[in-house]
């Protein structure tokens, strides 16, 4: 999937998340216009969550097994960070492990990026975001 264009990566992430939502019994609704800050609404029958969808395969050049999840969107030549007043969760598709992760407000609110590990660090680092802790 490395040869995919940016739009195609977004489409793959969207489809993977839609499939997972069906497996979890969650309904997905999409906004009728592209100007919304969220990509879809998740409806589990008890609550509605505004979700932003990301495809993340950008590896950190400084660290093996560390993936950068960009948490910003360019809109009308402005770079905007995601705010918890606009979205409730960020769903991230990681093709390297074929998993979908969920980031809560404390992980994404007004941050430029989030780092997630798919391999254990070799330097005995104790604090890091292990991907299995975020699986949706």
Phi, psi and omega in degrees: 000007181290341182271003181287146173282164183306313180297321179294322177298317177299320179294319177298313179301315180301313181294318178299318181290321177298318178298313180297322178298318177299316179299327181270358181075027181255133175275144177242132172240143181246144177294149181279349179233152182279354183282351182290154179278348179247157180268332180199168174247131177261129181236106180265010180094346179240332180207163177246133178236132174277125185238138171258137183249134180229150172247124185233113174225011181283111181275141177284121183294340182274348189210130176289136176078007179256125181245135179269128174254107179291133183244052178210159182224137176267127181221119180052049178065017175242139175266123183243138174268157180278133180246146181291347175280347183251328178223158182257327180213157170245124176258128187239125173267124177253101182295334182296333178239001181052049180230156174250131180248154175242128176253130179269175185308318182293340178271333187245337190305115174057029180253148180284331182197169178222136180255133180231140181258136174247356174225145179293142180291148181273348185262019180063022176302137184261328184254114176199166181265101181278129187304325182296337178285351185240007185296135179258000000 
